[in-house]
């Protein structure tokens, strides 16, 4: 098993949108989430790659 944290489908969608060039504000509105939650998920991105 790897040490990578498991992502929920919603977290995977956030990271996918961010990688495709969407701004965090756009993602937050689109997903109906708070910007702080979106930023937290994006902050995890470099560790997962």
ABEGO torsion letter per residue (X at the ends): XBABBBBBAAAAAAAAAAAAGBBAAAAAAAAGBBAAAAAAAAAAAAAAX
